[in-house]
């Protein structure tokens, strides 16, 4: 592989978190997205936040009476804030994808696959693949999944990071970055 491409690929990481109506990538929809570009010291370079407009009947069906309703009942203030935000500030999924494409093109080298990072990022990636295929096409097949570190450190070393779970995209990314830093500090 071209040395320039390898070096370019390693400069930055794209952290993403999505808040969705539920966890079924075929039936649920993205409500909120945040992205943070970091270097490999995990210093923030840029951030992006977007709200996706989802029809109220789908939101009602999936968040208040569907399979995810029990989860959302445990955090009703977050659920209600996401629903209100969706109604007031939501943009079409295509518009949000265009904004994300512009964000990625500004902060990553063209033609080099972008490394996607986050907590349980495989789930977010399924939603990205289903709803934002042009963004998905820019992403590397490898991902940096903090939840894999969590499994190893809890299972093997009995070390646990207490991350606040506010279920808001930007805060969740920052928590994931702090969690990965916590694990990396324990490597000798």
Backbone as ProteinMPNN parsed JSONL, in Angstrom:
{"seq_chain_A": "XXXXXXXXXXXXXXXXXXXXXXXXXXXXXXXXXXXXXXXXXXXXXXXXXXXXXXXXXXXXXXXXXXXXXXXXXXXXXXXXXXXXXXXXXXXXXXXXXXXXXXXXXXXXXXXXXXXXXXXXXXXXXXXXXXXXXXXXXXXXXXXXXXXXXXXXXXXXXXXXXXXXXXXXXXXXXXXXXXXXXXXXXXXX", "coords_chain_A": {"N_chain_A": [[0.847, -1.183, 0.0], [0.454, 2.274, -0.677], [2.633, 4.457, 0.982], [1.969, 7.078, 1.666], [-0.842, 6.996, 1.739], [-1.252, 5.282, 3.899], [-0.142, 6.8, 6.018], [-1.82, 9.067, 5.916], [-4.259, 7.939, 6.574], [-3.926, 7.373, 9.225], [-3.921, 9.758, 10.648], [-6.249, 10.938, 11.8], [-9.366, 10.41, 13.612], [-12.76, 9.536, 13.26], [-15.281, 10.044, 15.348], [-18.476, 8.884, 16.123], [-21.827, 9.161, 17.227], [-25.122, 8.019, 17.487], [-28.522, 8.748, 18.151], [-31.398, 6.901, 18.211], [-34.749, 5.914, 17.223], [-35.11, 3.391, 18.141], [-33.536, 0.126, 18.259], [-33.572, -1.373, 15.907], [-32.249, -1.564, 12.835], [-33.633, -1.699, 10.474], [-36.275, -0.939, 10.927], [-36.292, 1.224, 12.69], [-35.346, 4.703, 13.087], [-32.815, 7.213, 12.68], [-32.517, 9.813, 14.979], [-30.866, 11.777, 16.08], [-27.567, 12.944, 15.558], [-24.118, 13.053, 16.266], [-20.774, 14.059, 15.704], [-17.317, 13.813, 16.184], [-14.126, 14.85, 15.344], [-10.971, 13.624, 16.007], [-7.452, 13.695, 16.873], [-4.82, 11.231, 17.254], [-4.165, 11.47, 19.873], [-6.475, 11.914, 20.953], [-7.528, 14.453, 21.033], [-9.885, 16.965, 20.497], [-10.693, 18.092, 17.281], [-12.692, 18.999, 15.597], [-16.282, 19.428, 15.708], [-19.592, 18.138, 15.079], [-23.112, 18.424, 14.977], [-26.354, 17.139, 14.429], [-29.875, 17.068, 13.725], [-32.292, 14.796, 12.855], [-35.229, 14.786, 10.987], [-38.011, 12.965, 11.754], [-40.966, 11.275, 11.027], [-43.873, 11.974, 13.037], [-45.686, 9.885, 13.626], [-44.174, 7.544, 13.32], [-42.207, 7.982, 15.249], [-43.807, 8.001, 17.567], [-44.862, 5.386, 17.429], [-42.529, 3.746, 17.573], [-41.06, 4.669, 19.828], [-42.77, 5.025, 21.986], [-44.647, 2.983, 22.106], [-43.638, 0.753, 20.908], [-41.146, -1.93, 20.566], [-38.967, -0.693, 21.797], [-40.0, 0.921, 23.718], [-40.012, 0.311, 26.491], [-37.361, 0.713, 27.241], [-37.112, 3.501, 26.682], [-38.901, 4.457, 28.538], [-37.462, 4.377, 30.871], [-35.908, 6.6, 30.775], [-37.487, 9.068, 30.489], [-37.32, 11.906, 30.272], [-35.172, 12.392, 28.568], [-36.098, 11.046, 26.277], [-38.394, 12.616, 25.712], [-37.177, 15.091, 25.226], [-35.685, 14.509, 22.925], [-37.791, 13.939, 21.157], [-39.14, 16.411, 21.088], [-37.093, 18.044, 20.069], [-36.809, 16.846, 17.558], [-39.238, 17.538, 16.331], [-39.054, 20.345, 16.274], [-36.481, 21.138, 15.246], [-35.626, 19.369, 13.296], [-34.077, 18.12, 10.312], [-34.153, 16.887, 6.936], [-33.127, 13.484, 6.349], [-31.415, 13.244, 4.174], [-30.364, 15.84, 3.922], [-28.94, 16.012, 6.338], [-27.086, 13.933, 5.91], [-25.687, 15.072, 3.745], [-24.526, 17.273, 5.06], [-22.861, 15.908, 6.851], [-21.154, 14.635, 5.021], [-19.846, 16.858, 3.944], [-18.577, 17.767, 6.276], [-16.849, 15.577, 6.794], [-15.291, 15.636, 4.432], [-13.957, 18.008, 4.792], [-12.249, 17.492, 6.941], [-10.834, 15.137, 6.544], [-8.605, 13.257, 4.45], [-9.221, 13.051, 0.984], [-10.292, 10.129, -0.716], [-9.156, 8.332, 1.035], [-10.027, 5.797, 3.202], [-12.12, 6.428, 6.02], [-11.622, 6.111, 9.465], [-13.944, 4.911, 11.667], [-15.187, 5.509, 14.912], [-16.377, 4.706, 18.226], [-18.728, 3.862, 20.876], [-19.99, 0.655, 20.984], [-20.086, 0.811, 18.218], [-20.635, -0.689, 16.001], [-23.401, -0.996, 15.884], [-24.356, 1.603, 15.347], [-23.143, 1.847, 12.872], [-24.632, 0.081, 11.298], [-27.039, 1.507, 11.054], [-26.066, 3.779, 9.744], [-25.231, 2.6, 7.33], [-27.733, 1.783, 6.319], [-29.239, 4.178, 6.169], [-27.619, 6.319, 5.359], [-25.988, 5.855, 2.857], [-24.013, 7.044, 1.203], [-22.267, 8.291, 2.983], [-21.483, 6.019, 4.387], [-19.989, 4.733, 2.419], [-17.583, 6.074, 2.506], [-16.297, 5.185, 4.733], [-13.888, 3.226, 6.518], [-13.456, -0.354, 6.558], [-12.661, -1.347, 8.982], [-13.193, -0.632, 12.444], [-13.018, 1.411, 15.376], [-13.931, 0.264, 18.28], [-15.025, 1.07, 21.326], [-16.425, -0.452, 23.14], [-15.402, -3.021, 22.916], [-12.968, -2.833, 24.235], [-13.989, -2.359, 26.755], [-15.173, -4.836, 27.4], [-12.912, -6.521, 27.566], [-11.388, -5.277, 29.644], [-13.168, -5.328, 31.813], [-13.742, -8.081, 31.994], [-11.22, -9.437, 32.108], [-9.506, -7.911, 33.786], [-11.038, -6.861, 35.767], [-11.692, -4.155, 35.823], [-13.557, -1.257, 35.681], [-15.105, 1.324, 33.899], [-16.919, 4.131, 34.748], [-19.205, 5.55, 32.964], [-21.131, 8.383, 32.218], [-24.446, 8.027, 31.168], [-26.151, 9.715, 29.249], [-27.538, 9.581, 26.945], [-27.504, 11.371, 24.824], [-26.19, 12.456, 21.847], [-23.667, 13.974, 21.422], [-22.571, 14.233, 24.039], [-22.372, 11.537, 24.699], [-20.364, 10.668, 22.918], [-18.132, 12.091, 23.853], [-17.93, 10.922, 26.366], [-17.251, 8.32, 25.587], [-14.726, 8.715, 24.448], [-13.3, 9.531, 26.726], [-13.551, 7.18, 28.158], [-12.022, 5.36, 26.6], [-9.51, 6.553, 26.892], [-9.152, 6.093, 29.622], [-8.828, 3.278, 29.654], [-6.513, 3.033, 28.079], [-4.579, 4.265, 29.687], [-4.063, 2.324, 31.52], [-2.6, 0.399, 30.334], [0.441, -1.274, 30.245]], "CA_chain_A": [[0.0, 0.0, 0.0], [1.154, 3.547, -0.75], [2.966, 4.959, 2.319], [1.215, 8.318, 1.88], [-2.207, 6.629, 2.129], [-1.21, 4.732, 5.257], [0.068, 7.917, 6.943], [-3.018, 9.909, 5.917], [-5.313, 7.203, 7.268], [-3.66, 7.304, 10.647], [-3.88, 11.085, 11.263], [-7.456, 11.349, 12.512], [-10.42, 9.426, 13.887], [-14.111, 10.092, 13.234], [-16.133, 9.493, 16.389], [-19.895, 9.134, 15.822], [-22.865, 8.566, 18.064], [-26.476, 8.242, 17.006], [-29.68, 8.424, 18.981], [-32.389, 6.382, 17.288], [-36.056, 5.6, 17.812], [-34.948, 2.055, 18.71], [-32.31, -0.539, 17.827], [-33.745, -2.172, 14.698], [-31.821, -0.694, 11.739], [-34.581, -1.761, 9.359], [-37.55, -0.318, 11.292], [-36.094, 2.453, 13.445], [-34.726, 5.813, 12.364], [-31.888, 8.091, 13.386], [-33.094, 11.077, 15.43], [-29.822, 12.738, 16.399], [-26.213, 12.481, 15.259], [-22.991, 13.919, 16.593], [-19.486, 13.556, 15.237], [-16.131, 14.535, 16.648], [-12.858, 14.455, 14.733], [-9.845, 13.746, 16.938], [-6.173, 13.119, 16.493], [-4.606, 9.987, 17.993], [-4.085, 11.779, 21.3], [-7.909, 12.085, 21.237], [-7.85, 15.869, 21.174], [-10.931, 17.361, 19.547], [-10.334, 18.986, 16.184], [-13.938, 19.603, 15.118], [-17.509, 18.717, 16.105], [-20.79, 18.31, 14.262], [-24.351, 17.909, 15.543], [-27.497, 17.261, 13.538], [-31.154, 16.496, 14.139], [-32.99, 14.248, 11.699], [-36.687, 14.843, 11.08], [-38.666, 11.657, 11.631], [-42.413, 11.456, 11.134], [-44.372, 11.793, 14.403], [-46.333, 8.584, 13.845], [-43.115, 6.549, 13.508], [-41.622, 8.262, 16.562], [-44.788, 7.519, 18.553], [-44.957, 3.921, 17.327], [-41.304, 3.066, 17.957], [-40.512, 5.094, 21.113], [-43.739, 5.033, 23.079], [-45.433, 1.749, 22.208], [-42.936, -0.346, 20.237], [-40.217, -2.743, 21.36], [-38.021, 0.15, 22.543], [-40.737, 1.766, 24.67], [-39.594, 0.03, 27.871], [-36.095, 1.418, 27.442], [-37.348, 4.945, 26.716], [-39.62, 4.773, 29.785], [-36.486, 4.538, 31.955], [-35.337, 7.948, 30.65], [-38.524, 9.828, 29.775], [-36.95, 13.299, 29.97], [-34.339, 12.332, 27.358], [-37.007, 10.695, 25.185], [-39.23, 13.773, 25.388], [-36.317, 16.125, 24.639], [-35.39, 14.091, 21.555], [-39.013, 14.091, 20.366], [-39.364, 17.845, 20.896], [-36.042, 18.5, 19.165], [-37.154, 16.313, 16.244], [-40.343, 18.32, 15.773], [-38.68, 21.751, 16.096], [-35.22, 21.422, 14.562], [-35.221, 18.288, 12.408], [-33.848, 18.288, 8.873], [-34.274, 15.605, 6.244], [-31.961, 12.612, 6.446], [-30.515, 13.571, 3.053], [-29.665, 17.077, 4.288], [-27.966, 15.674, 7.386], [-26.005, 13.181, 5.269], [-24.88, 16.044, 2.993], [-23.726, 18.029, 6.031], [-21.814, 15.005, 7.34], [-20.188, 14.457, 3.93], [-19.063, 18.091, 3.908], [-17.761, 17.733, 7.49], [-15.791, 14.578, 6.583], [-14.368, 16.081, 3.373], [-13.154, 19.112, 5.337], [-11.319, 17.056, 7.983], [-10.136, 13.907, 6.184], [-8.061, 13.234, 3.098], [-10.069, 12.417, -0.035], [-9.836, 8.849, -1.242], [-8.62, 7.476, 2.1], [-11.136, 5.402, 4.077], [-12.171, 7.097, 7.324], [-11.795, 5.196, 10.59], [-15.101, 5.241, 12.49], [-14.986, 5.098, 16.3], [-17.466, 4.968, 19.147], [-19.107, 2.781, 21.775], [-20.904, -0.218, 20.227], [-20.173, 1.516, 16.939], [-21.191, -1.596, 14.991], [-24.839, -0.738, 15.783], [-24.488, 2.867, 14.618], [-22.715, 1.591, 11.479], [-25.764, -0.513, 10.577], [-27.949, 2.607, 10.733], [-25.4, 4.584, 8.724], [-25.301, 1.854, 6.066], [-29.12, 1.776, 5.829], [-29.845, 5.492, 5.956], [-26.679, 7.255, 4.748], [-25.045, 5.009, 2.113], [-22.867, 7.809, 0.668], [-21.33, 8.405, 4.108], [-20.973, 4.674, 4.649], [-18.992, 4.412, 1.391], [-16.313, 6.728, 2.845], [-15.769, 4.617, 5.976], [-13.026, 2.043, 6.496], [-14.149, -1.548, 7.048], [-12.298, -1.503, 10.383], [-13.748, 0.384, 13.33], [-12.485, 1.458, 16.737], [-15.104, 0.093, 19.125], [-14.643, 1.164, 22.742], [-17.081, -1.517, 23.901], [-14.515, -4.194, 22.929], [-12.043, -2.573, 25.338], [-14.78, -2.518, 27.978], [-15.334, -6.267, 27.649], [-11.619, -7.066, 27.999], [-10.974, -4.742, 30.946], [-14.063, -5.824, 32.864], [-13.626, -9.534, 32.117], [-9.892, -9.92, 32.461], [-8.822, -7.126, 34.819], [-12.039, -6.382, 36.723], [-11.639, -2.694, 35.82], [-14.785, -0.75, 35.075], [-15.207, 2.773, 33.737], [-18.298, 4.596, 34.947], [-19.492, 6.602, 31.993], [-22.513, 8.861, 32.291], [-25.265, 7.598, 30.026], [-27.234, 10.682, 29.094], [-28.222, 9.263, 25.691], [-27.465, 12.48, 23.888], [-25.097, 12.03, 20.987], [-22.373, 14.611, 21.638], [-22.088, 13.84, 25.359], [-21.999, 10.118, 24.666], [-19.051, 10.533, 22.265], [-17.094, 12.563, 24.784], [-17.795, 9.87, 27.372], [-16.534, 7.193, 24.969], [-13.319, 9.104, 24.329], [-12.746, 9.462, 28.082], [-13.473, 5.764, 28.527], [-10.869, 4.771, 25.93], [-8.322, 7.094, 27.569], [-9.061, 5.371, 30.898], [-8.248, 1.956, 29.396], [-5.152, 3.175, 27.56], [-3.695, 4.619, 30.804], [-3.804, 1.119, 32.304], [-1.733, -0.511, 29.572], [1.862, -1.099, 30.581]], "C_chain_A": [[0.89, 1.243, 0.0], [1.361, 4.113, 0.655], [2.191, 6.226, 2.657], [-0.212, 8.013, 2.341], [-2.245, 6.076, 3.543], [-1.06, 5.862, 6.266], [-1.172, 8.795, 7.037], [-4.131, 9.245, 6.715], [-5.131, 7.284, 8.78], [-3.704, 8.665, 11.348], [-5.052, 11.365, 12.191], [-8.446, 10.2, 12.658], [-11.758, 10.159, 13.85], [-14.958, 9.347, 14.258], [-17.573, 9.856, 16.068], [-20.755, 8.482, 16.89], [-24.211, 8.971, 17.49], [-27.467, 7.973, 18.128], [-30.789, 8.055, 17.995], [-33.713, 6.135, 18.007], [-36.033, 4.243, 18.496], [-33.7, 1.426, 18.11], [-32.459, -1.441, 16.607], [-33.395, -1.302, 13.491], [-32.768, -0.716, 10.533], [-35.888, -1.03, 9.66], [-37.405, 1.021, 11.995], [-35.354, 3.481, 12.606], [-33.802, 6.598, 13.29], [-32.632, 9.381, 13.726], [-32.032, 12.166, 15.591], [-28.473, 12.119, 16.065], [-25.231, 13.531, 15.756], [-21.739, 13.232, 16.07], [-18.393, 14.443, 15.809], [-14.938, 13.967, 15.896], [-11.789, 14.672, 15.789], [-8.557, 13.322, 16.248], [-6.0, 11.837, 17.318], [-4.235, 10.209, 19.461], [-5.492, 12.052, 21.826], [-8.252, 13.517, 21.626], [-8.86, 16.227, 20.089], [-10.393, 18.362, 18.537], [-11.579, 19.718, 15.692], [-15.12, 18.769, 15.608], [-18.632, 19.048, 15.129], [-21.968, 17.752, 15.052], [-25.473, 18.126, 14.54], [-28.712, 16.555, 14.1], [-31.9, 16.061, 12.88], [-34.496, 14.288, 11.94], [-37.251, 13.446, 10.806], [-40.155, 11.901, 11.849], [-42.931, 11.147, 12.522], [-45.041, 10.447, 14.636], [-45.3, 7.48, 14.049], [-42.455, 6.735, 14.876], [-42.53, 7.704, 17.664], [-44.805, 5.986, 18.601], [-43.712, 3.223, 17.883], [-40.835, 3.415, 19.382], [-41.496, 4.984, 22.266], [-44.558, 3.75, 23.188], [-44.752, 0.547, 21.571], [-42.0, -1.085, 21.161], [-39.238, -1.928, 22.2], [-38.69, 0.98, 23.625], [-40.284, 1.543, 26.113], [-38.278, 0.732, 28.186], [-36.347, 2.913, 27.593], [-38.118, 5.356, 27.971], [-38.661, 4.968, 30.956], [-35.837, 5.917, 31.924], [-36.326, 8.85, 29.897], [-38.134, 11.264, 29.446], [-36.067, 13.361, 28.719], [-35.204, 12.024, 26.149], [-37.799, 11.921, 24.751], [-38.41, 14.9, 24.758], [-35.961, 15.786, 23.196], [-36.601, 14.281, 20.649], [-39.284, 15.571, 20.079], [-38.354, 18.429, 19.905], [-36.335, 18.076, 17.736], [-38.221, 17.178, 15.579], [-39.906, 19.748, 15.436], [-37.515, 21.962, 15.134], [-34.805, 20.389, 13.514], [-35.08, 18.707, 10.956], [-33.988, 16.916, 8.224], [-32.989, 14.799, 6.412], [-30.947, 12.908, 5.359], [-29.713, 14.836, 3.356], [-28.591, 16.8, 5.335], [-26.795, 14.888, 6.782], [-25.108, 14.131, 4.47], [-23.989, 16.861, 3.916], [-22.576, 17.174, 6.574], [-20.745, 14.777, 6.27], [-19.277, 15.678, 3.82], [-18.097, 18.144, 5.096], [-16.581, 16.777, 7.311], [-14.796, 15.075, 5.539], [-13.471, 17.223, 3.856], [-12.033, 18.606, 6.251], [-10.539, 15.778, 7.684], [-9.67, 13.985, 4.742], [-8.996, 12.495, 2.149], [-9.442, 11.102, -0.487], [-9.247, 7.901, -0.213], [-9.78, 7.098, 3.012], [-10.998, 5.99, 5.483], [-12.426, 6.061, 8.417], [-12.917, 5.71, 11.489], [-14.877, 4.694, 13.894], [-16.214, 5.437, 17.125], [-17.696, 3.774, 20.057], [-20.197, 1.964, 21.098], [-21.168, 0.37, 18.843], [-20.711, 0.622, 15.82], [-22.694, -1.355, 14.799], [-25.088, 0.556, 15.002], [-24.145, 2.665, 13.139], [-23.841, 0.952, 10.675], [-26.775, 0.558, 10.166], [-27.361, 3.505, 9.648], [-25.504, 3.897, 7.366], [-26.706, 1.904, 5.472], [-29.619, 3.152, 5.415], [-28.929, 6.509, 5.277], [-25.61, 6.489, 3.96], [-23.847, 5.775, 1.539], [-21.825, 8.043, 1.757], [-20.687, 7.055, 4.375], [-19.857, 4.298, 3.673], [-17.621, 5.029, 1.688], [-15.603, 6.066, 4.025], [-14.941, 3.364, 5.729], [-13.816, 0.839, 6.998], [-13.803, -1.834, 8.513], [-12.9, -0.354, 11.181], [-13.057, 0.293, 14.692], [-13.675, 1.438, 17.683], [-14.682, 0.026, 20.588], [-15.274, 0.036, 23.553], [-16.248, -2.801, 23.92], [-13.482, -4.051, 24.053], [-12.747, -2.811, 26.669], [-14.881, -3.993, 28.363], [-14.033, -6.864, 28.191], [-11.269, -6.576, 29.407], [-11.889, -5.19, 32.074], [-13.861, -7.319, 33.09], [-12.29, -10.016, 32.621], [-9.284, -9.21, 33.67], [-9.759, -6.593, 35.898], [-11.966, -4.865, 36.919], [-12.863, -2.191, 35.067], [-14.759, 0.768, 35.046], [-16.668, 3.155, 33.9], [-18.538, 5.804, 34.06], [-20.921, 7.079, 32.184], [-23.257, 8.479, 31.016], [-26.419, 8.568, 29.869], [-28.034, 10.463, 27.816], [-28.497, 10.502, 24.856], [-26.145, 12.32, 23.152], [-23.743, 12.662, 21.32], [-21.772, 14.229, 22.993], [-21.648, 12.387, 25.401], [-20.646, 9.903, 23.984], [-17.945, 10.954, 23.231], [-16.87, 11.553, 25.912], [-17.027, 8.678, 26.839], [-15.056, 7.495, 24.824], [-12.641, 9.034, 25.698], [-12.593, 8.009, 28.536], [-12.255, 5.103, 27.881], [-9.572, 5.277, 26.556], [-8.082, 6.37, 28.902], [-8.389, 4.011, 30.689], [-6.792, 2.071, 28.949], [-4.16, 3.531, 28.669], [-3.296, 3.381, 31.612], [-2.948, 0.094, 31.557], [-0.282, -0.206, 29.921], [2.729, -1.596, 29.449]], "O_chain_A": [[1.957, 1.249, 0.613], [0.412, 4.239, 1.428], [1.8, 6.427, 3.806], [-0.735, 8.686, 3.229], [-3.169, 6.369, 4.302], [-1.773, 5.887, 7.27], [-1.54, 9.223, 8.131], [-4.861, 9.913, 7.447], [-6.113, 7.263, 9.523], [-3.532, 8.71, 12.566], [-4.874, 11.964, 13.252], [-8.387, 9.189, 11.959], [-11.872, 11.277, 14.353], [-15.307, 8.182, 14.07], [-17.866, 11.015, 15.771], [-20.448, 7.399, 17.387], [-24.412, 10.109, 17.066], [-27.267, 7.078, 18.949], [-31.08, 8.805, 17.063], [-33.782, 6.147, 19.236], [-36.872, 3.979, 19.357], [-32.887, 2.128, 17.51], [-31.544, -2.208, 16.304], [-34.155, -0.396, 13.149], [-32.698, 0.162, 9.673], [-36.545, -0.548, 8.738], [-38.296, 1.866, 11.909], [-34.806, 3.164, 11.55], [-33.989, 6.638, 14.506], [-33.294, 9.97, 12.871], [-32.274, 13.331, 15.276], [-28.261, 10.923, 16.261], [-25.482, 14.733, 15.675], [-21.654, 12.006, 16.003], [-18.538, 15.662, 15.901], [-14.762, 12.751, 15.82], [-11.695, 15.742, 16.391], [-8.568, 12.685, 15.195], [-6.93, 11.41, 18.001], [-4.016, 9.25, 20.202], [-5.675, 12.378, 22.999], [-9.145, 13.762, 22.437], [-8.713, 15.848, 18.927], [-9.733, 19.34, 18.888], [-11.529, 20.913, 15.404], [-14.988, 17.577, 15.886], [-18.624, 20.079, 14.456], [-21.841, 16.726, 15.721], [-25.539, 19.164, 13.881], [-28.602, 15.582, 14.845], [-32.11, 16.852, 11.961], [-34.97, 13.864, 12.994], [-36.994, 12.843, 9.764], [-40.548, 12.645, 12.747], [-42.497, 10.174, 13.14], [-44.969, 9.915, 15.744], [-45.513, 6.575, 14.856], [-42.178, 5.76, 15.574], [-42.066, 7.02, 18.576], [-44.767, 5.381, 19.673], [-43.828, 2.219, 18.586], [-40.277, 2.561, 20.072], [-41.079, 4.862, 23.418], [-45.108, 3.459, 24.251], [-45.25, -0.573, 21.687], [-42.038, -0.907, 22.379], [-38.732, -2.42, 23.208], [-38.007, 1.676, 24.377], [-40.184, 2.501, 26.879], [-38.105, 1.281, 29.274], [-35.849, 3.53, 28.535], [-37.994, 6.496, 28.42], [-39.0, 5.645, 31.927], [-35.277, 6.361, 32.927], [-36.03, 9.332, 28.803], [-38.579, 11.795, 28.428], [-36.201, 14.276, 27.908], [-35.064, 12.664, 25.107], [-37.868, 12.232, 23.561], [-38.892, 15.588, 23.858], [-35.937, 16.668, 22.337], [-36.465, 14.729, 19.511], [-39.617, 15.935, 18.951], [-38.712, 19.206, 19.02], [-36.133, 18.853, 16.803], [-38.112, 17.508, 14.398], [-40.337, 20.303, 14.425], [-37.557, 22.865, 14.298], [-33.742, 20.522, 12.907], [-35.844, 19.523, 10.441], [-33.943, 15.896, 8.912], [-31.908, 15.359, 6.594], [-29.742, 12.829, 5.598], [-28.516, 14.895, 3.076], [-27.468, 17.294, 5.23], [-25.638, 15.154, 7.11], [-23.885, 14.0, 4.517], [-22.829, 17.117, 3.595], [-21.456, 17.66, 6.736], [-19.556, 14.733, 6.586], [-18.07, 15.538, 3.624], [-16.936, 18.52, 4.939], [-15.446, 17.123, 7.636], [-13.587, 14.952, 5.733], [-12.349, 17.379, 3.374], [-10.976, 19.231, 6.327], [-9.683, 15.375, 8.472], [-10.259, 14.685, 3.919], [-9.504, 11.425, 2.485], [-8.223, 10.987, -0.619], [-8.876, 6.777, -0.552], [-10.453, 7.98, 3.545], [-9.907, 6.04, 6.05], [-13.334, 5.238, 8.305], [-12.839, 6.822, 12.01], [-14.433, 3.558, 14.059], [-16.99, 6.328, 16.78], [-16.951, 2.795, 20.015], [-21.217, 2.514, 20.683], [-22.302, 0.418, 18.368], [-21.191, 1.124, 14.804], [-23.206, -1.491, 13.688], [-25.93, 0.594, 14.105], [-24.785, 3.248, 12.263], [-23.993, 1.249, 9.49], [-27.306, 0.52, 9.056], [-28.072, 3.94, 8.742], [-25.829, 4.537, 6.367], [-26.861, 2.051, 4.26], [-30.339, 3.282, 4.425], [-29.417, 7.467, 4.678], [-24.445, 6.479, 4.357], [-22.767, 5.201, 1.404], [-20.626, 7.999, 1.482], [-19.474, 6.967, 4.567], [-18.895, 3.628, 4.05], [-16.607, 4.555, 1.175], [-14.435, 6.354, 4.286], [-15.249, 2.554, 4.855], [-14.751, 0.998, 7.783], [-14.573, -2.496, 9.209], [-13.091, 0.748, 10.667], [-12.58, -0.767, 15.095], [-14.347, 2.451, 17.873], [-14.065, -0.944, 21.029], [-14.704, -0.387, 24.559], [-16.376, -3.595, 24.852], [-13.161, -5.023, 24.737], [-12.174, -3.39, 27.592], [-14.692, -4.349, 29.526], [-14.052, -7.624, 29.159], [-10.895, -7.375, 30.265], [-11.42, -5.411, 33.191], [-13.813, -7.778, 34.232], [-12.225, -10.906, 33.469], [-8.618, -9.844, 34.489], [-9.311, -5.941, 36.841], [-12.153, -4.359, 38.025], [-13.161, -2.642, 33.961], [-14.433, 1.416, 36.04], [-17.547, 2.571, 33.267], [-18.127, 6.923, 34.368], [-21.834, 6.261, 32.301], [-22.723, 8.607, 29.915], [-27.537, 8.286, 30.3], [-29.081, 11.079, 27.619], [-29.567, 10.659, 24.268], [-25.106, 12.076, 23.766], [-22.76, 11.939, 21.484], [-20.58, 13.932, 23.075], [-20.666, 12.047, 26.062], [-19.865, 9.056, 24.416], [-16.949, 10.25, 23.397], [-15.738, 11.357, 26.356], [-16.23, 8.083, 27.565], [-14.219, 6.621, 25.054], [-11.524, 8.528, 25.809], [-11.626, 7.658, 29.213], [-11.532, 4.362, 28.547], [-8.631, 4.504, 26.73], [-6.941, 6.075, 29.257], [-7.493, 3.633, 31.444], [-5.939, 1.3, 29.388], [-2.999, 3.13, 28.592], [-2.286, 3.403, 32.315], [-2.616, -0.958, 32.103], [0.161, 0.942, 29.898], [3.955, -1.536, 29.537]]}, "name": "protein", "num_of_chains": 1, "seq": "XXXXXXXXXXXXXXXXXXXXXXXXXXXXXXXXXXXXXXXXXXXXXXXXXXXXXXXXXXXXXXXXXXXXXXXXXXXXXXXXXXXXXXXXXXXXXXXXXXXXXXXXXXXXXXXXXXXXXXXXXXXXXXXXXXXXXXXXXXXXXXXXXXXXXXXXXXXXXXXXXXXXXXXXXXXXXXXXXXXXXXXXXXXX"}
